[in-house]
Amino acid sequence: MKALSKHRVIDMALGPNHSAVLVEQGHVYTFGNNQEGQLGLGNTKPRDAPGMVKQLYDRSISVSIFACIQVVF
């Protein structure tokens, strides 16, 4: 994936509908379905390529476990 080619991936969660990637700098990238805005990109457009979650840009994320799940009610 070109958007991540310059980054070292630390962790990722791959779900059936959307995925999240944590890179070494502590930034989070997401992609996939986005009907409810679950990618955190400020819209509800689906993404084929990873987009940086800008709301988390100022924060250094250091978690080692992600989860991308779908909850059905």
N, C-alpha and C positions, 0 to 999 in steps of 0.2 A: 504494500500500500504506500503510494507516494507520499501521502501526508505524514506518515510515520517513519519514512526512510532515513531521516536525519536524527532520529531519537533512539535511545536504548530503552526497550520495553521492559518494565519491572514486573508488571502483573496485568492480567486481562481476565475478563469474564465474557464468555461467549454464550449468548442465549438464543433461543429460537426466533426471537423477534427483534432484539437489539443487543448491542455489545458495548463494553467499555474497556478502555486501555489506559493504564497508568504508565507514564514515561519517567525516566530518571530525574528530570527536573521537577517532578511532582505535579505535572500537568495531566489533566484527564481529557481524553478524546472519546467521543461516542459516535455510534452510527447504527442504522437499522430503521425499523418502523418507529413512528413518532406521533401517533394519533393523539396521544394525551400529553405531549410535550415531555415525555420521560427521558429524552436525551439531554435535557437541560440546556438547550441551545437557544431558547427564547422564541421558539416557533413550534409548529406542528408538522413541518415538512419532513418526509422521510429522507434519510441520508444513506447513499451508497458508499461514500468515502468518510473516513473519520473527520469530525469537526471538534475543535477545542472548546471545552466548556469554559467560556470566558468568565463566568461568575465565580469560578474557582481559581482564576489566574493569580490573584494576589495571595492565595493561600497555598502553602506547600503541603500536598497530600502525601502522607507516608504510610497509608494502610497497605497491608499485604494481601487482603482478601476482598474481592469484589463479588457481587452477585447481581445477575440480570435475570429476574424472574418475571413471570406473568401471573397476575392474580385475577381469577375469574370469579365473579359473584353471581 
